[in-house]
Amino acid sequence: MRDLVNKMLEFFRESKEELRKVTWPDRDEVTNFTLVVLVAVLIMSLFLWLVDAGIMEIIKIVM
């Protein structure tokens, strides 16, 4: 049991050290990346909606 606790403590210490090495994005970068993701999701949504509508029209014609 004591070995498990020591391993857990070591894990958390090492995790804390690794998090100090991380380069965190600033507010502008986060805003820009969020906008890029939102635009990409919008474009993909429109594309999939058009494909779905097209396939539905083909199914209507076939039936």
N, C-alpha and C positions, 0 to 999 in steps of 0.2 A: 504494500500500500504506500509506504514511504517513497519507494522508487517511482511510483506513478505520480505522486505529488511533485517530486523533483523534476520529472520529465515535463510535467505541465508548466511548472514555473520557468524552466529553461525555454520551453516553447514560447511563452508569453514574453520573456526577456528578448529573445531573438526576433520575435515579431515586432516588438517596439523599436528595436534597432533598425530593422529593415524599413519600417514606416518613416523613420527619420531620413532615409536616403531617397525617398520618393520626391519627385518634383511635382508639386501639386499645381494644377492650372489656376490661372488667375480668373477674375470675374469675366473679363472680356472674352477669354478663350472659351469658357463654359457657355457664355451667351452665344458666341459664334457657332460652336459645335451643336448647341441645342437647335439653333435655326437651321443648320444644315440637315440635321436629323428630321426636323419637322417638314422641311421642303421635300426631302427624299421620300418620307412616308406619304405626303400628299401626292407626289408624282406617281408612286407605285399604286396608291389607292385608285387614282384616276385610270391608270393603265389597266388594272385588274377589273375595274368596273366596266370599261370599254370592252375588254375581252369577254367578260361575263355576258354583257348585253348582246354582243355579236354571236356568241354561242347560243344564247336563248333564241335569237332570231332564226338561226340555222335550224334549231330544233323545231320551232314553230312551222317553218317551211316544210321540213321533212314530214312532220305529222299532219 
